[in-house]
Amino acid sequence: MFICDVCGNDESVMELVAEVFEVDGRRVFVEQIPAQVCAQCGEIVFSRETAEKIRRMLHGEAEPTGVVSLELFTFV
Ligand SMILES: [Zn+2]
């Protein structure tokens, strides 16, 4: 059962999310990741299987499907 680490809420929705990960100092963007998203605060939680699959993808089992350029903002 889902319990949000941030707000303790127990309601979540399944969504496909996009996240930036850091791999060996490189930032990569992964989209269409199935995740449980807290219905209250929006905290994103990946299942252990999903997190493991992402880790394997990013460490050489998958080729990137594209390259994106991102606008960067630095909080000042
Ligand atoms: Zn929450």
N, CA, C, O and the ligand as a Tripos MOL2 file, in Angstrom:
@<TRIPOS>MOLECULE
protein
  305   303    77     0     0
PROTEIN
NO_CHARGES

@<TRIPOS>ATOM
      1 N           0.8310   -1.2040    0.0000 N.3       1 MET1
      2 CA          0.0000    0.0000    0.0000 C.3       1 MET1
      3 C           0.8690    1.2590    0.0000 C.2       1 MET1
      4 O           1.9670    1.2850    0.5560 O.2       1 MET1
      5 N           0.3420    2.2860   -0.6370 N.am      2 PHE2
      6 CA          1.0950    3.5220   -0.8000 C.3       2 PHE2
      7 C           0.9960    4.4030    0.4430 C.2       2 PHE2
      8 O          -0.1000    4.7060    0.9140 O.2       2 PHE2
      9 N           2.1360    4.8050    0.9610 N.am      3 ILE3
     10 CA          2.1620    5.8660    1.9780 C.3       3 ILE3
     11 C           3.2050    6.8810    1.5100 C.2       3 ILE3
     12 O           4.3670    6.5360    1.2950 O.2       3 ILE3
     13 N           2.7830    8.1240    1.3570 N.am      4 CYS4
     14 CA          3.6980    9.1410    0.8670 C.3       4 CYS4
     15 C           4.7610    9.4730    1.9190 C.2       4 CYS4
     16 O           4.4440    9.7430    3.0770 O.2       4 CYS4
     17 N           6.0300    9.4460    1.4920 N.am      5 ASP5
     18 CA          7.1410    9.7760    2.3930 C.3       5 ASP5
     19 C           7.1090   11.2320    2.8390 C.2       5 ASP5
     20 O           7.5880   11.5730    3.9200 O.2       5 ASP5
     21 N           6.5460   12.0750    2.0010 N.am      6 VAL6
     22 CA          6.6040   13.5130    2.2710 C.3       6 VAL6
     23 C           5.4500   13.9640    3.1660 C.2       6 VAL6
     24 O           5.6680   14.6560    4.1600 O.2       6 VAL6
     25 N           4.2240   13.5750    2.8140 N.am      7 CYS7
     26 CA          3.0800   14.1170    3.5550 C.3       7 CYS7
     27 C           2.2640   13.0580    4.2850 C.2       7 CYS7
     28 O           1.3430   13.3970    5.0280 O.2       7 CYS7
     29 N           2.5870   11.7740    4.0870 N.am      8 GLY8
     30 CA          1.9060   10.7170    4.8280 C.3       8 GLY8
     31 C           0.5440   10.3310    4.2720 C.2       8 GLY8
     32 O          -0.1400    9.4710    4.8270 O.2       8 GLY8
     33 N           0.1600   10.9620    3.1880 N.am      9 ASN9
     34 CA         -1.0990   10.6540    2.5250 C.3       9 ASN9
     35 C          -1.0650    9.2320    1.9500 C.2       9 ASN9
     36 O          -0.0060    8.7520    1.5460 O.2       9 ASN9
     37 N          -2.2260    8.5570    1.9130 N.am     10 ASP10
     38 CA         -2.2030    7.1840    1.3780 C.3      10 ASP10
     39 C          -2.9490    7.0440    0.0560 C.2      10 ASP10
     40 O          -3.2490    5.9290   -0.3710 O.2      10 ASP10
     41 N          -3.2460    8.1540   -0.5870 N.am     11 GLU11
     42 CA         -3.8910    8.0780   -1.8950 C.3      11 GLU11
     43 C          -2.9070    8.4420   -2.9830 C.2      11 GLU11
     44 O          -2.2110    9.4540   -2.9020 O.2      11 GLU11
     45 N          -2.8590    7.5900   -4.0150 N.am     12 SER12
     46 CA         -1.9450    7.8880   -5.1100 C.3      12 SER12
     47 C          -2.6350    7.5900   -6.4260 C.2      12 SER12
     48 O          -3.6330    6.8720   -6.4750 O.2      12 SER12
     49 N          -2.0890    8.1520   -7.4840 N.am     13 VAL13
     50 CA         -2.5650    7.8420   -8.8250 C.3      13 VAL13
     51 C          -1.3850    7.3400   -9.6450 C.2      13 VAL13
     52 O          -0.2530    7.7890   -9.4640 O.2      13 VAL13
     53 N          -1.6610    6.3970  -10.5560 N.am     14 MET14
     54 CA         -0.6260    5.9050  -11.4650 C.3      14 MET14
     55 C          -0.5140    6.8820  -12.6220 C.2      14 MET14
     56 O          -1.5050    7.2180  -13.2700 O.2      14 MET14
     57 N           0.7060    7.3290  -12.8690 N.am     15 GLU15
     58 CA          0.9110    8.2470  -13.9900 C.3      15 GLU15
     59 C           2.2080    7.9100  -14.6840 C.2      15 GLU15
     60 O           3.0790    7.2490  -14.1190 O.2      15 GLU15
     61 N           2.3300    8.3740  -15.9280 N.am     16 LEU16
     62 CA          3.6150    8.2850  -16.6180 C.3      16 LEU16
     63 C           4.3130    9.6130  -16.4100 C.2      16 LEU16
     64 O           3.7650   10.6680  -16.7280 O.2      16 LEU16
     65 N           5.5210    9.5600  -15.8760 N.am     17 VAL17
     66 CA          6.2220   10.7920  -15.5460 C.3      17 VAL17
     67 C           7.5520   10.8560  -16.2870 C.2      17 VAL17
     68 O           8.0160    9.8580  -16.8400 O.2      17 VAL17
     69 N           8.1510   12.0260  -16.2920 N.am     18 ALA18
     70 CA          9.4760   12.2220  -16.8730 C.3      18 ALA18
     71 C          10.3850   12.7500  -15.7790 C.2      18 ALA18
     72 O           9.9810   13.5880  -14.9730 O.2      18 ALA18
     73 N          11.6120   12.2550  -15.7570 N.am     19 GLU19
     74 CA         12.5370   12.6590  -14.6960 C.3      19 GLU19
     75 C          13.9360   12.8130  -15.2750 C.2      19 GLU19
     76 O          14.2980   12.1520  -16.2480 O.2      19 GLU19
     77 N          14.7160   13.6980  -14.6580 N.am     20 VAL20
     78 CA         16.1260   13.8310  -15.0000 C.3      20 VAL20
     79 C          16.9360   13.0190  -13.9940 C.2      20 VAL20
     80 O          16.7260   13.1330  -12.7860 O.2      20 VAL20
     81 N          17.8580   12.2030  -14.4890 N.am     21 PHE21
     82 CA         18.7370   11.4210  -13.6250 C.3      21 PHE21
     83 C          20.1770   11.7930  -13.9090 C.2      21 PHE21
     84 O          20.5040   12.2430  -15.0070 O.2      21 PHE21
     85 N          21.0330   11.6090  -12.9260 N.am     22 GLU22
     86 CA         22.4560   11.8160  -13.1580 C.3      22 GLU22
     87 C          23.1630   10.4830  -13.2030 C.2      22 GLU22
     88 O          23.0320    9.6560  -12.3010 O.2      22 GLU22
     89 N          23.9180   10.2900  -14.2750 N.am     23 VAL23
     90 CA         24.6780    9.0560  -14.4450 C.3      23 VAL23
     91 C          26.1150    9.4360  -14.7420 C.2      23 VAL23
     92 O          26.3970   10.0260  -15.7850 O.2      23 VAL23
     93 N          27.0180    9.1090  -13.8500 N.am     24 ASP24
     94 CA         28.4350    9.4070  -14.0550 C.3      24 ASP24
     95 C          28.6490   10.8750  -14.4340 C.2      24 ASP24
     96 O          29.4200   11.1740  -15.3470 O.2      24 ASP24
     97 N          27.9780   11.7780  -13.7440 N.am     25 GLY25
     98 CA         28.1560   13.2000  -14.0030 C.3      25 GLY25
     99 C          27.4100   13.7270  -15.2250 C.2      25 GLY25
    100 O          27.4830   14.9170  -15.5320 O.2      25 GLY25
    101 N          26.7120   12.8700  -15.9050 N.am     26 ARG26
    102 CA         25.9470   13.2240  -17.0930 C.3      26 ARG26
    103 C          24.4850   13.2930  -16.6800 C.2      26 ARG26
    104 O          24.0290   12.4680  -15.8880 O.2      26 ARG26
    105 N          23.7540   14.2520  -17.1970 N.am     27 ARG27
    106 CA         22.3280   14.2650  -16.8990 C.3      27 ARG27
    107 C          21.5710   13.6550  -18.0610 C.2      27 ARG27
    108 O          21.8150   13.9870  -19.2210 O.2      27 ARG27
    109 N          20.6660   12.7750  -17.7440 N.am     28 VAL28
    110 CA         19.8420   12.1590  -18.7870 C.3      28 VAL28
    111 C          18.3800   12.3130  -18.4090 C.2      28 VAL28
    112 O          18.0150   12.4060  -17.2370 O.2      28 VAL28
    113 N          17.5710   12.3360  -19.4350 N.am     29 PHE29
    114 CA         16.1500   12.5770  -19.2620 C.3      29 PHE29
    115 C          15.4150   11.3060  -19.6500 C.2      29 PHE29
    116 O          15.6140   10.7830  -20.7460 O.2      29 PHE29
    117 N          14.5780   10.8120  -18.7730 N.am     30 VAL30
    118 CA         13.8190    9.5970  -19.0550 C.3      30 VAL30
    119 C          12.3380    9.9370  -19.0050 C.2      30 VAL30
    120 O          11.8560   10.5150  -18.0300 O.2      30 VAL30
    121 N          11.6200    9.5750  -20.0620 N.am     31 GLU31
    122 CA         10.1960    9.8810  -20.0660 C.3      31 GLU31
    123 C           9.3750    8.6090  -20.0740 C.2      31 GLU31
    124 O           9.9070    7.5120  -20.2500 O.2      31 GLU31
    125 N           8.0840    8.7620  -19.8820 N.am     32 GLN32
    126 CA          7.1260    7.6500  -19.8950 C.3      32 GLN32
    127 C           7.4330    6.6210  -18.8220 C.2      32 GLN32
    128 O           7.2990    5.4190  -19.0520 O.2      32 GLN32
    129 N           7.8450    7.0860  -17.6510 N.am     33 ILE33
    130 CA          8.1210    6.1570  -16.5520 C.3      33 ILE33
    131 C           6.8400    5.9730  -15.7360 C.2      33 ILE33
    132 O           6.2630    6.9490  -15.2570 O.2      33 ILE33
    133 N           6.3970    4.7300  -15.5770 N.am     34 PRO34
    134 CA          5.2210    4.5210  -14.7330 C.3      34 PRO34
    135 C           5.5620    4.7730  -13.2720 C.2      34 PRO34
    136 O           6.5480    4.2420  -12.7630 O.2      34 PRO34
    137 N           4.7590    5.5730  -12.6010 N.am     35 ALA35
    138 CA          5.0520    5.9160  -11.2080 C.3      35 ALA35
    139 C           3.7610    6.1010  -10.4400 C.2      35 ALA35
    140 O           2.7100    6.3780  -11.0170 O.2      35 ALA35
    141 N           3.8550    5.9420   -9.1310 N.am     36 GLN36
    142 CA          2.7530    6.3210   -8.2580 C.3      36 GLN36
    143 C           3.0010    7.7520   -7.8350 C.2      36 GLN36
    144 O           4.0830    8.0920   -7.3560 O.2      36 GLN36
    145 N           2.0060    8.5760   -8.0130 N.am     37 VAL37
    146 CA          2.1390    9.9840   -7.6720 C.3      37 VAL37
    147 C           1.1650   10.2960   -6.5410 C.2      37 VAL37
    148 O          -0.0280   10.0110   -6.6380 O.2      37 VAL37
    149 N           1.6820   10.8760   -5.4800 N.am     38 CYS38
    150 CA          0.8460   11.2190   -4.3320 C.3      38 CYS38
    151 C          -0.2820   12.1600   -4.7690 C.2      38 CYS38
    152 O          -0.0400   13.1840   -5.4090 O.2      38 CYS38
    153 N          -1.5030   11.7980   -4.4160 N.am     39 ALA39
    154 CA         -2.6550   12.6010   -4.8320 C.3      39 ALA39
    155 C          -2.6840   13.9440   -4.1060 C.2      39 ALA39
    156 O          -3.3560   14.8770   -4.5450 O.2      39 ALA39
    157 N          -1.9610   14.0380   -3.0060 N.am     40 GLN40
    158 CA         -2.0090   15.2710   -2.2160 C.3      40 GLN40
    159 C          -0.8760   16.2310   -2.5690 C.2      40 GLN40
    160 O          -1.1250   17.3990   -2.8650 O.2      40 GLN40
    161 N           0.3860   15.7390   -2.5380 N.am     41 CYS41
    162 CA          1.5010   16.6750   -2.7100 C.3      41 CYS41
    163 C           2.2700   16.4720   -4.0120 C.2      41 CYS41
    164 O           3.1380   17.2790   -4.3450 O.2      41 CYS41
    165 N           1.9650   15.4030   -4.7530 N.am     42 GLY42
    166 CA          2.6150   15.2190   -6.0490 C.3      42 GLY42
    167 C           3.9490   14.5020   -5.9890 C.2      42 GLY42
    168 O           4.6320   14.3860   -7.0060 O.2      42 GLY42
    169 N           4.3360   14.0160   -4.8030 N.am     43 GLU43
    170 CA          5.5730   13.2490   -4.6770 C.3      43 GLU43
    171 C           5.5080   12.0320   -5.6080 C.2      43 GLU43
    172 O           4.4860   11.3520   -5.6900 O.2      43 GLU43
    173 N           6.6150   11.7750   -6.3010 N.am     44 ILE44
    174 CA          6.6710   10.6770   -7.2680 C.3      44 ILE44
    175 C           7.4060    9.4980   -6.6500 C.2      44 ILE44
    176 O           8.5020    9.6560   -6.1130 O.2      44 ILE44
    177 N           6.8080    8.3270   -6.7270 N.am     45 VAL45
    178 CA          7.4250    7.1220   -6.1820 C.3      45 VAL45
    179 C           7.4850    6.0560   -7.2640 C.2      45 VAL45
    180 O           6.4720    5.7060   -7.8700 O.2      45 VAL45
    181 N           8.7000    5.5410   -7.4980 N.am     46 PHE46
    182 CA          8.8630    4.4480   -8.4460 C.3      46 PHE46
    183 C           8.8710    3.1300   -7.6870 C.2      46 PHE46
    184 O           9.3670    3.0540   -6.5630 O.2      46 PHE46
    185 N           8.3260    2.1030   -8.3010 N.am     47 SER47
    186 CA          8.4220    0.7750   -7.6990 C.3      47 SER47
    187 C           9.8760    0.3210   -7.7630 C.2      47 SER47
    188 O          10.6740    0.8550   -8.5340 O.2      47 SER47
    189 N          10.2060   -0.6690   -6.9440 N.am     48 ARG48
    190 CA         11.5790   -1.1900   -6.9450 C.3      48 ARG48
    191 C          11.9470   -1.7190   -8.3340 C.2      48 ARG48
    192 O          13.0620   -1.5080   -8.8120 O.2      48 ARG48
    193 N          11.0010   -2.4050   -8.9720 N.am     49 GLU49
    194 CA         11.2630   -2.9650  -10.3130 C.3      49 GLU49
    195 C          11.5350   -1.8440  -11.3090 C.2      49 GLU49
    196 O          12.4520   -1.9310  -12.1260 O.2      49 GLU49
    197 N          10.7320   -0.8010  -11.2290 N.am     50 THR50
    198 CA         10.9010    0.3140  -12.1630 C.3      50 THR50
    199 C          12.2380    1.0090  -11.9330 C.2      50 THR50
    200 O          12.9440    1.3320  -12.8880 O.2      50 THR50
    201 N          12.5820    1.2390  -10.6810 N.am     51 ALA51
    202 CA         13.8550    1.8980  -10.3740 C.3      51 ALA51
    203 C          15.0240    1.0520  -10.8760 C.2      51 ALA51
    204 O          15.9990    1.5780  -11.4120 O.2      51 ALA51
    205 N          14.9130   -0.2450  -10.6980 N.am     52 GLU52
    206 CA         15.9750   -1.1520  -11.1510 C.3      52 GLU52
    207 C          16.0780   -1.1510  -12.6790 C.2      52 GLU52
    208 O          17.1790   -1.1640  -13.2310 O.2      52 GLU52
    209 N          14.9300   -1.1360  -13.3560 N.am     53 LYS53
    210 CA         14.9360   -1.1220  -14.8220 C.3      53 LYS53
    211 C          15.5680    0.1770  -15.3410 C.2      53 LYS53
    212 O          16.3290    0.1570  -16.3080 O.2      53 LYS53
    213 N          15.2530    1.2910  -14.7000 N.am     54 ILE54
    214 CA         15.8490    2.5650  -15.1070 C.3      54 ILE54
    215 C          17.3660    2.4910  -14.9220 C.2      54 ILE54
    216 O          18.1300    2.9090  -15.7930 O.2      54 ILE54
    217 N          17.7860    1.9590  -13.7880 N.am     55 ARG55
    218 CA         19.2220    1.8640  -13.5080 C.3      55 ARG55
    219 C          19.9260    1.0390  -14.5810 C.2      55 ARG55
    220 O          20.9990    1.4100  -15.0580 O.2      55 ARG55
    221 N          19.3100   -0.0840  -14.9570 N.am     56 ARG56
    222 CA         19.9310   -0.9260  -15.9890 C.3      56 ARG56
    223 C          19.9580   -0.2240  -17.3440 C.2      56 ARG56
    224 O          20.9440   -0.3060  -18.0760 O.2      56 ARG56
    225 N          18.8590    0.4700  -17.6720 N.am     57 MET57
    226 CA         18.8140    1.2000  -18.9430 C.3      57 MET57
    227 C          19.9450    2.2150  -19.0260 C.2      57 MET57
    228 O          20.6380    2.3230  -20.0380 O.2      57 MET57
    229 N          20.1150    2.9620  -17.9250 N.am     58 LEU58
    230 CA         21.0530    4.0790  -17.9450 C.3      58 LEU58
    231 C          22.5010    3.6130  -17.8540 C.2      58 LEU58
    232 O          23.4190    4.3670  -18.1780 O.2      58 LEU58
    233 N          22.7080    2.3750  -17.4140 N.am     59 HIS59
    234 CA         24.0670    1.8630  -17.3290 C.3      59 HIS59
    235 C          24.3660    0.9040  -18.4640 C.2      59 HIS59
    236 O          25.0810   -0.0820  -18.2820 O.2      59 HIS59
    237 N          23.8250    1.1890  -19.6190 N.am     60 GLY60
    238 CA         24.3350    0.5310  -20.8070 C.3      60 GLY60
    239 C          23.4530   -0.4800  -21.4980 C.2      60 GLY60
    240 O          23.8210   -0.9790  -22.5610 O.2      60 GLY60
    241 N          22.2820   -0.8060  -20.9240 N.am     61 GLU61
    242 CA         21.4670   -1.7990  -21.6120 C.3      61 GLU61
    243 C          20.5680   -1.2010  -22.6810 C.2      61 GLU61
    244 O          19.9590   -1.9340  -23.4600 O.2      61 GLU61
    245 N          20.4800    0.1080  -22.7240 N.am     62 ALA62
    246 CA         19.5910    0.7150  -23.7120 C.3      62 ALA62
    247 C          20.2900    1.8950  -24.3730 C.2      62 ALA62
    248 O          21.1160    2.5780  -23.7670 O.2      62 ALA62
    249 N          19.9320    2.1110  -25.6300 N.am     63 GLU63
    250 CA         20.4230    3.2800  -26.3480 C.3      63 GLU63
    251 C          19.4250    4.4180  -26.1420 C.2      63 GLU63
    252 O          18.2190    4.1830  -26.0780 O.2      63 GLU63
    253 N          19.9230    5.6440  -26.0370 N.am     64 PRO64
    254 CA         18.9850    6.7700  -25.9470 C.3      64 PRO64
    255 C          18.0710    6.8000  -27.1720 C.2      64 PRO64
    256 O          18.5030    6.4770  -28.2780 O.2      64 PRO64
    257 N          16.8330    7.1800  -26.9810 N.am     65 THR65
    258 CA         15.9040    7.2720  -28.1020 C.3      65 THR65
    259 C          15.9270    8.6650  -28.7320 C.2      65 THR65
    260 O          15.2490    8.8940  -29.7330 O.2      65 THR65
    261 N          16.6900    9.5920  -28.1660 N.am     66 GLY66
    262 CA         16.7740   10.9180  -28.7560 C.3      66 GLY66
    263 C          17.6170   11.8210  -27.8890 C.2      66 GLY66
    264 O          18.1330   11.4110  -26.8500 O.2      66 GLY66
    265 N          17.7480   13.0560  -28.3310 N.am     67 VAL67
    266 CA         18.4750   14.0590  -27.5650 C.3      67 VAL67
    267 C          17.5680   15.2760  -27.4340 C.2      67 VAL67
    268 O          16.9700   15.7200  -28.4140 O.2      67 VAL67
    269 N          17.4680   15.8130  -26.2250 N.am     68 VAL68
    270 CA         16.6660   17.0170  -26.0330 C.3      68 VAL68
    271 C          17.5810   18.1360  -25.5660 C.2      68 VAL68
    272 O          18.5890   17.8820  -24.9060 O.2      68 VAL68
    273 N          17.2390   19.3590  -25.9010 N.am     69 SER69
    274 CA         17.9480   20.4690  -25.2980 C.3      69 SER69
    275 C          16.9960   21.1040  -24.2980 C.2      69 SER69
    276 O          15.7970   21.2260  -24.5490 O.2      69 SER69
    277 N          17.5410   21.5010  -23.1800 N.am     70 LEU70
    278 CA         16.7230   22.0220  -22.0900 C.3      70 LEU70
    279 C          17.1060   23.4520  -21.7970 C.2      70 LEU70
    280 O          18.2750   23.8260  -21.8930 O.2      70 LEU70
    281 N          16.1310   24.2430  -21.4430 N.am     71 GLU71
    282 CA         16.4340   25.5770  -20.9480 C.3      71 GLU71
    283 C          16.8070   25.4490  -19.4810 C.2      71 GLU71
    284 O          16.1370   24.7600  -18.7110 O.2      71 GLU71
    285 N          17.8700   26.1130  -19.1130 N.am     72 LEU72
    286 CA         18.3900   25.9990  -17.7560 C.3      72 LEU72
    287 C          18.1130   27.2690  -16.9660 C.2      72 LEU72
    288 O          18.3690   28.3760  -17.4380 O.2      72 LEU72
    289 N          17.5990   27.0990  -15.7870 N.am     73 PHE73
    290 CA         17.4280   28.2130  -14.8720 C.3      73 PHE73
    291 C          18.2150   27.9160  -13.6060 C.2      73 PHE73
    292 O          18.1600   26.7990  -13.0910 O.2      73 PHE73
    293 N          18.9380   28.8900  -13.1050 N.am     74 THR74
    294 CA         19.6490   28.7190  -11.8500 C.3      74 THR74
    295 C          18.9680   29.5840  -10.8010 C.2      74 THR74
    296 O          18.7970   30.7900  -10.9820 O.2      74 THR74
    297 N          18.5920   28.9620   -9.7260 N.am     75 PHE75
    298 CA         17.8850   29.6840   -8.6560 C.3      75 PHE75
    299 C          18.8560   30.6410   -7.9780 C.2      75 PHE75
    300 O          19.8960   30.2220   -7.4680 O.2      75 PHE75
    301 N          18.5150   31.9230   -7.9720 N.am     76 VAL76
    302 CA         19.4010   32.8930   -7.3300 C.3      76 VAL76
    303 C          18.6660   33.6590   -6.2470 C.2      76 VAL76
    304 O          19.2530   34.5220   -5.5940 O.2      76 VAL76
    305 ZN          2.3590   13.3660   -0.4400 Zn       77 ZN77
@<TRIPOS>BOND
     1     1     2 1
     2     2     3 1
     3     3     4 2
     4     3     5 am
     5     5     6 1
     6     6     7 1
     7     7     8 2
     8     7     9 am
     9     9    10 1
    10    10    11 1
    11    11    12 2
    12    11    13 am
    13    13    14 1
    14    14    15 1
    15    15    16 2
    16    15    17 am
    17    17    18 1
    18    18    19 1
    19    19    20 2
    20    19    21 am
    21    21    22 1
    22    22    23 1
    23    23    24 2
    24    23    25 am
    25    25    26 1
    26    26    27 1
    27    27    28 2
    28    27    29 am
    29    29    30 1
    30    30    31 1
    31    31    32 2
    32    31    33 am
    33    33    34 1
    34    34    35 1
    35    35    36 2
    36    35    37 am
    37    37    38 1
    38    38    39 1
    39    39    40 2
    40    39    41 am
    41    41    42 1
    42    42    43 1
    43    43    44 2
    44    43    45 am
    45    45    46 1
    46    46    47 1
    47    47    48 2
    48    47    49 am
    49    49    50 1
    50    50    51 1
    51    51    52 2
    52    51    53 am
    53    53    54 1
    54    54    55 1
    55    55    56 2
    56    55    57 am
    57    57    58 1
    58    58    59 1
    59    59    60 2
    60    59    61 am
    61    61    62 1
    62    62    63 1
    63    63    64 2
    64    63    65 am
    65    65    66 1
    66    66    67 1
    67    67    68 2
    68    67    69 am
    69    69    70 1
    70    70    71 1
    71    71    72 2
    72    71    73 am
    73    73    74 1
    74    74    75 1
    75    75    76 2
    76    75    77 am
    77    77    78 1
    78    78    79 1
    79    79    80 2
    80    79    81 am
    81    81    82 1
    82    82    83 1
    83    83    84 2
    84    83    85 am
    85    85    86 1
    86    86    87 1
    87    87    88 2
    88    87    89 am
    89    89    90 1
    90    90    91 1
    91    91    92 2
    92    91    93 am
    93    93    94 1
    94    94    95 1
    95    95    96 2
    96    95    97 am
    97    97    98 1
    98    98    99 1
    99    99   100 2
   100    99   101 am
   101   101   102 1
   102   102   103 1
   103   103   104 2
   104   103   105 am
   105   105   106 1
   106   106   107 1
   107   107   108 2
   108   107   109 am
   109   109   110 1
   110   110   111 1
   111   111   112 2
   112   111   113 am
   113   113   114 1
   114   114   115 1
   115   115   116 2
   116   115   117 am
   117   117   118 1
   118   118   119 1
   119   119   120 2
   120   119   121 am
   121   121   122 1
   122   122   123 1
   123   123   124 2
   124   123   125 am
   125   125   126 1
   126   126   127 1
   127   127   128 2
   128   127   129 am
   129   129   130 1
   130   130   131 1
   131   131   132 2
   132   131   133 am
   133   133   134 1
   134   134   135 1
   135   135   136 2
   136   135   137 am
   137   137   138 1
   138   138   139 1
   139   139   140 2
   140   139   141 am
   141   141   142 1
   142   142   143 1
   143   143   144 2
   144   143   145 am
   145   145   146 1
   146   146   147 1
   147   147   148 2
   148   147   149 am
   149   149   150 1
   150   150   151 1
   151   151   152 2
   152   151   153 am
   153   153   154 1
   154   154   155 1
   155   155   156 2
   156   155   157 am
   157   157   158 1
   158   158   159 1
   159   159   160 2
   160   159   161 am
   161   161   162 1
   162   162   163 1
   163   163   164 2
   164   163   165 am
   165   165   166 1
   166   166   167 1
   167   167   168 2
   168   167   169 am
   169   169   170 1
   170   170   171 1
   171   171   172 2
   172   171   173 am
   173   173   174 1
   174   174   175 1
   175   175   176 2
   176   175   177 am
   177   177   178 1
   178   178   179 1
   179   179   180 2
   180   179   181 am
   181   181   182 1
   182   182   183 1
   183   183   184 2
   184   183   185 am
   185   185   186 1
   186   186   187 1
   187   187   188 2
   188   187   189 am
   189   189   190 1
   190   190   191 1
   191   191   192 2
   192   191   193 am
   193   193   194 1
   194   194   195 1
   195   195   196 2
   196   195   197 am
   197   197   198 1
   198   198   199 1
   199   199   200 2
   200   199   201 am
   201   201   202 1
   202   202   203 1
   203   203   204 2
   204   203   205 am
   205   205   206 1
   206   206   207 1
   207   207   208 2
   208   207   209 am
   209   209   210 1
   210   210   211 1
   211   211   212 2
   212   211   213 am
   213   213   214 1
   214   214   215 1
   215   215   216 2
   216   215   217 am
   217   217   218 1
   218   218   219 1
   219   219   220 2
   220   219   221 am
   221   221   222 1
   222   222   223 1
   223   223   224 2
   224   223   225 am
   225   225   226 1
   226   226   227 1
   227   227   228 2
   228   227   229 am
   229   229   230 1
   230   230   231 1
   231   231   232 2
   232   231   233 am
   233   233   234 1
   234   234   235 1
   235   235   236 2
   236   235   237 am
   237   237   238 1
   238   238   239 1
   239   239   240 2
   240   239   241 am
   241   241   242 1
   242   242   243 1
   243   243   244 2
   244   243   245 am
   245   245   246 1
   246   246   247 1
   247   247   248 2
   248   247   249 am
   249   249   250 1
   250   250   251 1
   251   251   252 2
   252   251   253 am
   253   253   254 1
   254   254   255 1
   255   255   256 2
   256   255   257 am
   257   257   258 1
   258   258   259 1
   259   259   260 2
   260   259   261 am
   261   261   262 1
   262   262   263 1
   263   263   264 2
   264   263   265 am
   265   265   266 1
   266   266   267 1
   267   267   268 2
   268   267   269 am
   269   269   270 1
   270   270   271 1
   271   271   272 2
   272   271   273 am
   273   273   274 1
   274   274   275 1
   275   275   276 2
   276   275   277 am
   277   277   278 1
   278   278   279 1
   279   279   280 2
   280   279   281 am
   281   281   282 1
   282   282   283 1
   283   283   284 2
   284   283   285 am
   285   285   286 1
   286   286   287 1
   287   287   288 2
   288   287   289 am
   289   289   290 1
   290   290   291 1
   291   291   292 2
   292   291   293 am
   293   293   294 1
   294   294   295 1
   295   295   296 2
   296   295   297 am
   297   297   298 1
   298   298   299 1
   299   299   300 2
   300   299   301 am
   301   301   302 1
   302   302   303 1
   303   303   304 2
@<TRIPOS>SUBSTRUCTURE
     1 MET1         2 RESIDUE 1 A MET
     2 PHE2         6 RESIDUE 1 A PHE
     3 ILE3        10 RESIDUE 1 A ILE
     4 CYS4        14 RESIDUE 1 A CYS
     5 ASP5        18 RESIDUE 1 A ASP
     6 VAL6        22 RESIDUE 1 A VAL
     7 CYS7        26 RESIDUE 1 A CYS
     8 GLY8        30 RESIDUE 1 A GLY
     9 ASN9        34 RESIDUE 1 A ASN
    10 ASP10       38 RESIDUE 1 A ASP
    11 GLU11       42 RESIDUE 1 A GLU
    12 SER12       46 RESIDUE 1 A SER
    13 VAL13       50 RESIDUE 1 A VAL
    14 MET14       54 RESIDUE 1 A MET
    15 GLU15       58 RESIDUE 1 A GLU
    16 LEU16       62 RESIDUE 1 A LEU
    17 VAL17       66 RESIDUE 1 A VAL
    18 ALA18       70 RESIDUE 1 A ALA
    19 GLU19       74 RESIDUE 1 A GLU
    20 VAL20       78 RESIDUE 1 A VAL
    21 PHE21       82 RESIDUE 1 A PHE
    22 GLU22       86 RESIDUE 1 A GLU
    23 VAL23       90 RESIDUE 1 A VAL
    24 ASP24       94 RESIDUE 1 A ASP
    25 GLY25       98 RESIDUE 1 A GLY
    26 ARG26      102 RESIDUE 1 A ARG
    27 ARG27      106 RESIDUE 1 A ARG
    28 VAL28      110 RESIDUE 1 A VAL
    29 PHE29      114 RESIDUE 1 A PHE
    30 VAL30      118 RESIDUE 1 A VAL
    31 GLU31      122 RESIDUE 1 A GLU
    32 GLN32      126 RESIDUE 1 A GLN
    33 ILE33      130 RESIDUE 1 A ILE
    34 PRO34      134 RESIDUE 1 A PRO
    35 ALA35      138 RESIDUE 1 A ALA
    36 GLN36      142 RESIDUE 1 A GLN
    37 VAL37      146 RESIDUE 1 A VAL
    38 CYS38      150 RESIDUE 1 A CYS
    39 ALA39      154 RESIDUE 1 A ALA
    40 GLN40      158 RESIDUE 1 A GLN
    41 CYS41      162 RESIDUE 1 A CYS
    42 GLY42      166 RESIDUE 1 A GLY
    43 GLU43      170 RESIDUE 1 A GLU
    44 ILE44      174 RESIDUE 1 A ILE
    45 VAL45      178 RESIDUE 1 A VAL
    46 PHE46      182 RESIDUE 1 A PHE
    47 SER47      186 RESIDUE 1 A SER
    48 ARG48      190 RESIDUE 1 A ARG
    49 GLU49      194 RESIDUE 1 A GLU
    50 THR50      198 RESIDUE 1 A THR
    51 ALA51      202 RESIDUE 1 A ALA
    52 GLU52      206 RESIDUE 1 A GLU
    53 LYS53      210 RESIDUE 1 A LYS
    54 ILE54      214 RESIDUE 1 A ILE
    55 ARG55      218 RESIDUE 1 A ARG
    56 ARG56      222 RESIDUE 1 A ARG
    57 MET57      226 RESIDUE 1 A MET
    58 LEU58      230 RESIDUE 1 A LEU
    59 HIS59      234 RESIDUE 1 A HIS
    60 GLY60      238 RESIDUE 1 A GLY
    61 GLU61      242 RESIDUE 1 A GLU
    62 ALA62      246 RESIDUE 1 A ALA
    63 GLU63      250 RESIDUE 1 A GLU
    64 PRO64      254 RESIDUE 1 A PRO
    65 THR65      258 RESIDUE 1 A THR
    66 GLY66      262 RESIDUE 1 A GLY
    67 VAL67      266 RESIDUE 1 A VAL
    68 VAL68      270 RESIDUE 1 A VAL
    69 SER69      274 RESIDUE 1 A SER
    70 LEU70      278 RESIDUE 1 A LEU
    71 GLU71      282 RESIDUE 1 A GLU
    72 LEU72      286 RESIDUE 1 A LEU
    73 PHE73      290 RESIDUE 1 A PHE
    74 THR74      294 RESIDUE 1 A THR
    75 PHE75      298 RESIDUE 1 A PHE
    76 VAL76      302 RESIDUE 1 A VAL
    77 ZN77       305 GROUP 0 **** ****
